[in-house]
């Protein structure tokens, strides 16, 4: 029982890390757009 719960937790953390990677990429794009806007 505990082993299965641990496996589920590991899978959930992998999904979370993937979402955070996507979020950091979007924030990088947003910062680049804001830099372009400030230059304009």
Secondary structure, DSSP 8 states (H G I E B T S, - for coil): -HHHHHHHHHHHHHHHHHHHHHHHHHHHHHHHHHHHHHH-
